[in-house]
Amino acid sequence: MAEAAEDAPHGQSRYAECKRITMQLLNVAGPEDCPLSRAIDLLLLMLIISNVAAVMLETVDWIAVAWRSWFRAFELLSVTVFTLEYVLRVWSATADPRFAKPITGRIRFAVQPLLIIDLLAFLPFYLAAVPLDLRTLRALRLLRLARTLKIGRYSESLQSLGRVFVAKREELFTTLLAGLVLLVVASTLIYYVERDRQPETFSSIPAVMWWGVATLTTVGYGDMYPETVLGRVIGAAVAVLGIGLFAVPAGILGSGFVEQLHEKKRAKRTCPHCGKPIDG
């Protein structure tokens, strides 16, 4: 009886340790994390990118017909991996003190935006009645990359536009990544809304991405435009988001130039030999 009582806490501690390790492995890896965690992140990101590419290619008729069996097998593999990942994330969530309660903690963890996106990415596969293909939402999971970016240390000798780009490369990359995600999602939405009304113009997601680029940049060439009410609402929303999206890099570069000027002023007030401020 005593040995059984001693084994129970030991078993519970091993169970808790297993959840903790699982949570750490599934979280986005940083430079200080183990190689296995970084490898899992890399494999998941490659799978997400491959899924987004597959969804777009499937809308091209001759590719969809020629590679139908491959697309089906790849979808089964992806759904299995994403389902297992989601279950393990929710199961190991209680290892985080913020979500320690078995039921309410997991519910609060599961209603986070990224977890909802994770769920929607594979849930339609199990719900055959859902008419929309929401696999493109997996592209939104690429935003996890932003958590791995570290703010660069700015050089004291920022002298040119090139140095500003180097100093702001993480922020600019994140903005570019957000723009690509918005382009894919907008093109997918407008494709499913307009394909029945304009099957020749909105023939596939890759073809519709031209409309997405023209709308996000607010150029609007007029060769492709939505005719349905919902399509026009989506187009208006994308155009407005495009204005804000392209304003972000300008602000980032502007702040970089301001920092460069401050560095130059501080350098003039500093002794080049000892590095101490010069009075007066």
N, C-alpha and C positions, 0 to 999 in steps of 0.2 A: 504493500500500500504506500509506504514511504517513497519507494523507488518510482512508483507511478506518479506521485505528487511532484517529485523532482523533475520527471521527464516532461510534464505538461508545460511548465514555464519555459523549459528549454525548447520544446517544440514551437511554442508561441513566438519565442524570440527568433527562431530560424524562419518562421513564416513572415514575421515583420521585416526581417533582414532581406528576405527574398523580394518583398514588395518594394523596399527602399532601393534595392539594386535595379529592379525593373523600372522604377520611376526615373532613376538617374540615367539609365541607358536610353530611354525613350525621349528624354528632354533633349533640346538642341544642345549639341556639344560645344564647349568652349575650348580654348587652347590648353586649359589645365585638365581637361577630361581625358578618359582613357581612350586608346585607339578604337576599341570596340564600339564605344558610343559614337565616335566620329564616323565609323564605317556604317553604322545603322542609319545615321542622318543622311549620309551620302547616298546610300541605296534607296532610301525612301524618297529623297528629292529626285533621283534619277527616274524612279517609278512614276512620280507625280508628273514630271515633264513628259515622259513617254505616254502617259495617259492623255494629257492635253493634246499632244501631237496626234495620237490615235483617233481621238474624238473628231478633230478637224479633218483628218484624212478620210474618215468614214463618210463624210458628207460629199466626197468626190465619187461619183457613181462607179467609174471603171475600177478605181482602187478598192471600193467597198465590195464589189463583186469578185475581183481577183484574189483578195486577201480576206475573204469573209471568215473562213475557218480560223485563220491566224488571229483576227480581231476578237473572235469569240473566246479562243483559248487565253488570250492575253487579258481579256476582261475578267474571266474566271479567276485567273491568278491574281490580278490586282484587287478584286473584291475580297478574296481570301486574305490577302496580306493586310489590306486596310481594315477589314473587320477584326482580325486578330490584334492589330495595333490598337484599335479603338477600345476593345475589350480589356486589353492589358493596361491601357492608360487609366480607364475608369477603375479597374480593380486595384491598381497600385496608388490611386490618388490619396488614399487614407494615410499613406506614409508621410504626406505633407501635413504639418500641424494645422494648417488652415482648413483642411478637409478631413479631419481626423474621425469624425462621426461616420459610422459605416453607411448609413442610408442618406441622411440629409447632406453629409459632406460630399458624397459622390454625386448627389443631385446638383449641388451648387457647383461642383467641378464640371459636370456635364453640360451646364447651361452657359458656359463661357463661349464667346463667339467662335474661337478656333475649334472648339470641340463640336459645336453645332455644325460648322462647315465640314468637319471630319465625318460626322454622321450623315449629312446630306449627300456626301460624295459617294457613298456606297448603298445607302438605304433604298433608293429607287430600284436597284437591282433585285431586291427582294419584294418590291411592290410593283408587280407587272402592270397594274392599272394606271400608274403614273405616266402621262403622255410625254412629259419633257425629259430630256437627257441632261441630268444635272452633274455629269461627270466633270464638266468643265470647271465646276466649283473647286475641284482639286487644285486648280491653279492658284486659288487664294491661299492655299497652304504654303506656297512659296514665300509668303510673307514671314514665315518663321525664320527665314534667312536673316531678316533684319535684326533678330536678337543676337546673332553671332558677330555682328559688325561692332568694332571698337572704334571710338572716336580717336582719330589720329592726333599725334602731338605735332603742333605746328612748328615749323622751322623758324628760327630767329631771323633768317635772311631771306624771307619771302620777297622776291624781286620781280617776278613776272607773272603773267597770266597762267603759264604752265604750272608754276608752283602753287597757285591758288587751286587749280584743278586737282593737283596731287593731294593737297591738304584736305580737300572736300570730296575725295573720291568715294568714301563710304556713303555720305549723304546723297551724292549724285547717283550712285549705284542703286540705293534704295528707292530714289525717285523714279529712275528708269525702270526698276522692277515693278513698282506700283503702276506705272504707265502701261507696261506690257500686260499685266494682269487685267487692268481695266479694259484694254483693247480686246483681249480674248473674251472676257465676259460680255462686253457690249456687243461684239460681233456675233457671239453665240445667241444672245437674247434676240437680236434683231433678225437673225436667220430663222429662228423658230417662229417668230411672229409674222414675218413677211414671205416665207417660202411658198405658202399656198397662194398668196395674192400675186406674187411676182416670181414664179419658179425659174425663169430664165435669168433675171437680174440677180436675185439672191439665191444662187444655185448651190453654193456650198459655203462653209465657214471661212476657208481661205480666201474665196472670192469676196466675201462680205467684209473681210478685214481691210480692204481698200476703202470701203465706206467708213469703217471705224477710224482709220487714220485721217481721212478727210474731215470727219466730224470732230474728232478730238482736237485737231489743229484748227478747227473753226474755219477751214478753207471752203468746204462745201461746193465741190465742183458741179454738182447737179446731175451727174451721170447716173448716180444711184441715190435714191431717196425713198423713205418709207411712205406708204399710202394709207395704211391702217391707222386708226386713232391711237392704239397702243404703241405702234411703231413710232409715231411722231412724238409721243410722250417720252419714249425711251431716247429718241434722237435728241430731243431738247435737253434732257437730263445729261446725256453724254457730252453735248456741246458745252454746257455750263461747267461740268466737271473738268473738261479739257482746258477751259480758261484758267481754272485754279491750278490744274496739274502743271501747266507750262509756266505759271508764275512762281512755282516753288524753286526750280533751278536758278531762276534769276535772283531770287532772294538769297539762296545759298551762295552764289558767286558774289553777290553784293556784300554779304557779311564777310566773305573771304577777303575782299579788297579792303574793307574797313579794318579787319584784323591786321592786314599787311601794313596799313598806314600807322596803326598803333605801334606795331613792332619797330617801324622805322623811327618813330618819334622817341620810343624808349631807348633805342640803340644810340641815338644822338646824345642822350642825357646820361649815358653810361660810359665809364672809363674803359677803353679797349684793353687795358693792361690788367687791372684788378677786378673789373666787372662791377665796381661800386657806383652808385648814382653820383652824378656831378652836381654840386650845389650851384644855384644861380643859373 
